[in-house]
Each structure stands twice: as structure tokens, then as C-alpha cells.
Amino acid sequence: MAGPDKQFDRNATLKKALEVFWAKGFAATSMQELVSKMGINRASMYQTYGNKQALYIAAIDQYIENTLAHVRQELDSPGLPLDKLHKLLRQFVIGSIKNNMSGCLVNNAAVELGPYDKDIAKKARFFWGEFESMFNELLKQAVEKGEIKRDIDTAKYALLINTTLQGLMVKTKSNTPKKEILGSLDTLFSLVKG
């Protein structure tokens, strides 16, 4: 006997599941909410994605892929390296505030499940490592262009910038005033410029 006909776009339905998980987290999201938002029946959901955990992992993977592609595109655009980096971080913070204090899906997953789920923790470390690698490359460009001192340890500063960004993304979830968060970013870049 054939299963239900899969007449839906896998990526589009996964994006809808991602939105639910992003808004509510893993534990607070029910299967009914997922299939309702995705517009598919439970049988199709299970046949296509597996269980709720597998769907969550697929959503996180899609988020990581899309976010890293966006970061690369922004950092490869024309302009001074530090200006591009500052602009990107502001985009993330303002985007979270405008999107009902959503924060970052990977950070949310790391906070909720990282202590108990080694796969989630590993994905978070990979994601943050990619950010730090891209930030490090941009800081090296900033050194070459004379925006920052030559004796700077770009890897350490990339770690500092990423740690600050991730912390500020968490702060956006608690209705911290926008002015305070953006002020912290400005202070960070003042320190980086020396």
C-alpha cells in the first residue's frame, strides 16, 4: 500500500517548522502545531522528516546553512571590513528585536538543549566557529587596510566579537532596550579599533 502523496515543497514546509521552533523552542512545540503550520498531515511529516527531533535538527541545519550564506554575502560586499562587520552585527540585533525578540535559533537551541544533547551542542559550536573564522578573516583585512593595529591578535578579537554578538542576541530576547544593545556594539568596535 502506497503512503500519502507528498504534494508539498520540502524546503518550504521545513521553513515553516523552523519558524515554529524558533518562536517556541523544542519542548514547547507540539506536533499538532507543527503539522498545522506546515500544512501537511502527520503521516507525511513522519515519512518525510522522521520524528520531532529529526525535524528540529533539519530545521537547525537549514537555519545554519542560510545564516552562514547570508553572513558570507554581507562580508564579501564592497566596503571597509570593520564597517561591514559592524553593520552585520547591527542587522542581527535589530532583526531579533523586530522579530518578537526571537534571538538566534542556534543560541536558543544551545540554551534549551545543549547541556543534554551532544548533537545540538556540536552544531552550536560549529556555527559559532564559522562566525569566528569569517570574523577573523575580516579582521585580517582590516589590519591590511590600516583600520586596526598590526599587532592585534585577530583570532582572539574574532572570538570576542562573536561572544559579544551571541550574548547580545540572548539579551534581545529579554526586551533589553535597543539603545543599550546597540551601545554595547559601538563600545565593542571602539575597543577593536583601539
N, C-alpha and C positions, 0 to 999 in steps of 0.2 A: 504494500500500500504506500503510495507516494505521500510525502508530507505536504504541509501547506505551501502554496505557491508563493515564492519570495518576490513579490512585485514592489520592491522598495529599494531606495538607494542606500546602500550600507553606510557610506560615509555621512550622509545627511542624517540618518537615524542615530548614528553614533554621536554626531554633534549635538543632537537633542538630548541624548542621555548625559553627555558631558555637562550640558547646561544644568540639568537637574542635580547631578553630583556636585557641581561647583557651588550651587546655591545652598544645598542642604547637607553635603558631606555624605560619606558612605553609609554610616549606621542609620541616619535619619531618613534615608531614601528608601521607599518601599518599591517592590516590584510593580505594584499597580500604578504608582506614579510614573515609573519608567516606561511601561508599555503604553500608558495613556499619552505621555509626552512624545514618545517615539512614533505613535500612530500604527503600531503593529500588535499582533496578538502574542500571547506568551509563548506559544509553540514556536513561532517564527523567531522570537527573541532568543529562546534557548537553542534552537537549531543553528542560528547564525552566530551568536556571540558566546554561547555557553551559559554559565550561571552569572549571578550578580557580580561576584568577584571578578570573573573574566571580563565582563562588560566594563567594570570600573577600570581595570588595568588597560583595556583597549582605549578607553576614553582618556586616561592619563597619557598613554603613548601618543595619541593624536594631538593632545594639548602640547606635549613636549616638542613634537615634530613641528607643529605650526608656530609655536612661540620661538623656537630656535631659528626657524627660517625667517621670521619677522625681524628678529634681532640682527641676524646677518645682513639682511637687506638694509635695515636702518644704518648699521655701522659701515656698510660699504657705500653709502650715499656720499655725494660731494660735501665738503666742508672740513673744518678743523676737527681733529679727533676728539678733544675734550668737549667741544660744543655738541658734537653728535652724541657722545655718551651721556652728557647732562640732559639733553633733550629726550633721549630714550628713557632714562630713568624717570623723568617727569611724566612722560606718557604712561608708563606703568602705574605710577601712583595715582595720577588723575583718572586713568581708566578704571582703577579699582574703586575709587570714590564715587565716580559716576555710575558704576555698575552695582549699586546697592552694597557697597563695601564688600565686594567679593574676594578681595585679596588675590592670591595666586593659587591655582588648583593644586600645584605640586606642594607648595607650602602647607596648604590645608590638609592634604593627604599625609604629609610628613608629621604634622602635629597630631592628627587624629589617629593614624595607624602606624607611623614609623617605629614607635617603640615596640610594637608587637608583630609587625610584618616586615621581614627582611627584604622582600622584593620591592615594597614601596620605599623603604629606606634607601635601597640601592638605586632606584630610579631617581629619587631626590638628589642623592649625591652626584649622580651622573649629570643631571640637569644643572645643578649649581656649578659643577666642574666645567661644563661647557660655557656657562656665563663667564666664569673666571678666565678661561682660556681666551675667549673673544675680547674681554676687557683688557687682558694682559697685552694682546697684540695691539689694541688701540692705544694703550699707554706707551708702548714702544714707539708707535708712530708719533705720539705727542712729544716724546723725547727728541726724536729726529727733527721735528718741526720747531723745536725750541719752546714749546708750550710749558714744559716742566723740566726740572733739573735733570742733568745727565746721570747723577749718582743715585737716582731713585731706584728702589727695588720694585720693578713693575709687577712682579708676581705677588708680592705682599700687598701692594696697593690694590691690585685687582681683587684679591681676597677681601680686603677691607671694603671696597666699593660694593661687591656682591653681598657681603654680610649685612652692610647697611641697607642695601636695597631690600633684601629679604625681610629684615626687621621692620622696615617702613611699610612693606606690603602687609605684614601682620597688623601693624598699627592702624592701617586704613580700615581694618575690619571692626575696630572698636570706636568708630566715629571720632577719631582724633582730628582736631581741626586741620584742614588742608594747609593753612598758613604755617602751622607748626611743622608739618611733614616736609613741605617744600623748603622751609627754612633749614631743616636738617640737611637736605640735599645740597643747598647752597653752601652750608658750612663744610660739608664733606669736600666739595670741589675747591673751596678756598684752601683747605688743608693739602689737597693733592697738588694744587698749583704752587704751594709753598709760599 
